[in-house]
Amino acid sequence: MDMILAIASTFGLAFFWFIGAIPAGAGLNLALPVAALIAWISYAAGVAIIVLIGAPLRTRLIQRFNLSLEHDPQKLFWRAWDRFGLIGLGLLAPITVGSQIGALIGLALGVAPARLLAAMALGAALWSLAIALLVAIGVTIVQ
């Protein structure tokens, strides 16, 4: 029963706060690879949910925040998007805005849902590995 609660807690935490889920999972006595895998699955699930309901949400956000999707190289946002694109979003979203907001940004910019899900899941997989390694190093140092 404790294992199921640890898995559910890690999954729930990763859904909203990816960067803290792996250390929390380790603290709940999950093996680091298991905690990293659960956090990655949770993050990808958050992206998938947004991708599935994305089109109506994209329209609503554009109307509500009066967003202009016209490319304007004078604006910081568009300069960053031109420079880093989908790869940058996939790598930065897990440690900054999270899965849901990152997916919304990608959809708002017109990224194809399948490409968005793949890029975001790949970015989260890389961060899962990095965070798990850092936690393992930290545990080794403390012991």
C-alpha positions as CSV (number, residue, x, y, z in Angstrom):
1,M,0.0,0.0,0.0
2,D,2.9,2.4,0.8
3,M,4.3,1.8,-2.7
4,I,1.0,2.7,-4.4
5,L,0.7,5.9,-2.3
6,A,4.3,6.8,-3.1
7,I,3.6,6.3,-6.8
8,A,0.4,8.3,-6.7
9,S,2.0,11.1,-4.8
10,T,4.9,11.3,-7.2
11,F,2.6,11.3,-10.2
12,G,0.4,14.0,-8.7
13,L,3.3,16.2,-7.8
14,A,4.9,15.8,-11.2
15,F,1.7,16.8,-12.9
16,F,2.0,20.3,-11.4
17,W,5.6,20.6,-10.2
18,F,7.9,18.4,-12.3
19,I,11.2,19.5,-10.8
20,G,10.3,18.5,-7.3
21,A,8.7,15.2,-8.0
22,I,11.7,13.0,-8.5
23,P,13.4,14.0,-5.2
24,A,10.0,13.6,-3.5
25,G,9.6,10.2,-5.0
26,A,13.0,9.2,-3.7
27,G,12.1,10.5,-0.3
28,L,9.0,8.3,-0.4
29,N,11.3,5.3,-0.9
30,L,10.8,4.8,-4.6
31,A,13.8,3.7,-6.6
32,L,15.2,6.7,-8.5
33,P,14.6,5.2,-11.9
34,V,11.0,4.5,-10.9
35,A,10.5,8.0,-9.5
36,A,12.0,9.5,-12.7
37,L,9.8,7.3,-14.9
38,I,6.6,8.2,-13.0
39,A,7.5,11.9,-13.1
40,W,8.1,11.7,-16.9
41,I,4.8,9.8,-17.5
42,S,2.9,12.4,-15.4
43,Y,4.5,15.3,-17.2
44,A,3.7,13.7,-20.6
45,A,0.1,13.1,-19.5
46,G,-0.2,16.8,-18.6
47,V,1.0,17.7,-22.1
48,A,-1.3,15.1,-23.7
49,I,-4.4,16.5,-21.9
50,I,-3.7,20.0,-23.1
51,V,-3.0,18.8,-26.6
52,L,-6.3,16.9,-26.7
53,I,-8.4,19.9,-25.6
54,G,-6.0,22.4,-27.2
55,A,-7.9,23.9,-30.2
56,P,-10.8,25.3,-28.3
57,L,-8.5,26.5,-25.5
58,R,-6.2,28.1,-28.0
59,T,-9.0,30.1,-29.5
60,R,-10.2,31.2,-26.0
61,L,-6.8,32.3,-24.9
62,I,-6.2,34.3,-28.0
63,Q,-9.5,36.1,-27.5
64,R,-9.2,36.5,-23.7
65,F,-5.7,37.9,-23.7
66,N,-5.9,39.7,-27.0
67,L,-2.9,37.8,-28.3
68,S,-1.5,38.6,-31.7
69,L,0.1,35.7,-33.4
70,E,1.6,37.9,-36.1
71,H,5.3,37.4,-36.2
72,D,7.0,40.6,-35.0
73,P,10.8,40.3,-34.8
74,Q,10.9,43.4,-32.6
75,K,9.2,41.6,-29.7
76,L,11.3,39.6,-27.3
77,F,9.0,36.7,-27.3
78,W,9.2,36.3,-31.1
79,R,13.0,36.7,-31.1
80,A,13.3,33.9,-28.5
81,W,10.9,31.7,-30.5
82,D,12.9,32.3,-33.7
83,R,16.1,31.5,-31.9
84,F,15.1,28.4,-29.8
85,G,11.8,27.3,-31.3
86,L,10.1,24.0,-30.3
87,I,13.3,22.5,-29.0
88,G,13.8,25.3,-26.6
89,L,10.2,25.1,-25.4
90,G,10.6,21.3,-24.9
91,L,13.8,21.8,-22.9
92,L,12.7,24.8,-20.8
93,A,9.1,24.1,-20.0
94,P,9.8,21.2,-17.5
95,I,11.8,23.5,-15.3
96,T,10.0,26.8,-15.8
97,V,6.3,26.9,-16.7
98,G,5.4,23.2,-16.5
99,S,3.6,20.9,-18.8
100,Q,0.3,22.5,-19.2
101,I,1.5,26.1,-19.7
102,G,4.2,24.9,-22.0
103,A,1.8,22.9,-24.1
104,L,-0.6,25.9,-24.3
105,I,2.3,28.1,-25.5
106,G,3.2,25.6,-28.2
107,L,-0.5,25.3,-29.3
108,A,-0.9,29.1,-29.3
109,L,2.1,29.3,-31.6
110,G,0.5,26.8,-34.0
111,V,2.8,23.8,-33.3
112,A,1.3,20.6,-34.6
113,P,0.0,18.6,-31.6
114,A,2.1,15.4,-32.3
115,R,5.3,17.4,-32.7
116,L,4.5,19.4,-29.5
117,L,3.8,16.2,-27.5
118,A,7.0,14.6,-28.8
119,A,9.2,17.6,-28.1
120,M,7.8,18.2,-24.6
121,A,8.0,14.5,-23.7
122,L,11.6,14.4,-24.9
123,G,12.6,17.5,-22.9
124,A,11.0,16.0,-19.8
125,A,12.8,12.7,-20.3
126,L,16.1,14.5,-20.5
127,W,15.3,16.5,-17.3
128,S,14.1,13.3,-15.6
129,L,17.4,11.7,-16.2
130,A,19.4,14.8,-15.1
131,I,17.4,15.3,-11.9
132,A,17.6,11.6,-11.0
133,L,21.4,11.7,-11.5
134,L,21.7,14.8,-9.3
135,V,19.5,13.2,-6.6
136,A,21.7,10.1,-6.7
137,I,24.8,12.1,-6.4
138,G,23.3,14.1,-3.5
139,V,22.3,11.0,-1.7
140,T,25.7,9.5,-2.2
141,I,27.4,12.6,-0.8
142,V,25.1,12.7,2.2
143,Q,25.6,9.1,3.1
